Amino acid sequence: MAKQTINIGSSANDGTGTTIRAGGDLINDNFNEIYTYLGDGTNLNSSLFTIVDESSSESAINIGERLGITGGTNITTATSGDSINVTLNSSVTGLTSVQTETLTNASGNLLVNPATQILEIRGAGSTEGQIQLNCRANSHGQKIIAQPHSEGVTNEMLLPKGSNSTLVSEIATQTLTNKTIGVGQLTCNTRAYTGDGSTVAFTVTSGQTVENVLVFINGVFQRPTTDFGISGTTLTFGTAPVSADVITIKEL
């Protein structure tokens, strides 16, 4: 219903205005509409509306009160006309928990800047902390996994320096180049002999070849095939080691 207005005439008591009874009826109609809209038809509600949060907690906004919306940690709010804009700050700090499956950004790298410069992936139960690097199709991935808790180790692993390279694997077939390996650093079956100036043949384990043995004379590496050969269980030098030479054979 549109608002109904009492006609008060052109001047006092000129007989052209609305009668007292009719005017009272207009007043009643206007108030009845207000009481029906803002109440139950008889009484006005004390609150204009009720707000409910995600936990179903309610709060009533009464007549004369203002509704305030605050951003909280890492969130900013601003009014623009009859709109309220809620935005996440460009720099998010103080997070203790993020409940999400995927973090993405609009462009560039996703940057993580902890105060200690350490990104810590925690383990739990019987599973150690780990990072999985997927292929571009995300159909398979490779994991970097911490040593088991039973090992009790806290250490650091530095990545290779220099140009691009590939880490050495315990099980992959790879060729090492530009590496210095000391005799004492190799764990394998070691045979030790002493030269006498005439003997060229020395015993090795059956099945050995020049490809899986390392031979040193006085700590100097001997070239496979060029300096020695192997046939059966015999390693033969091209030239007899001189008397008192220390001969070390590492069977890998």
Buried (B, 14 or more C-beta within 10 A) or exposed (E): EEEBEBEEEEEEEEEEBBEEEEBEBBEEEBEEBEBEEEEEEEEEBEEEEEEEEEEEEEEEEEEEEEEEEEEEEBEEEEEEEEEEEEEEEEEEEEEEEEEEEEEEEEEEEEEEEEEEEEEEEEEEEEEBEEEEEEEEEEEEEEEEEBEEEEEEEEEEEEEEEEEEEEEEEEEEEEEEEEEEEEBEEEEEEEBEBEBEEEBBEBEBEEEBEBEEBBBBBEEEEBEBEEBBBBEEEEBEBEEBBEEEBBBBBBBE
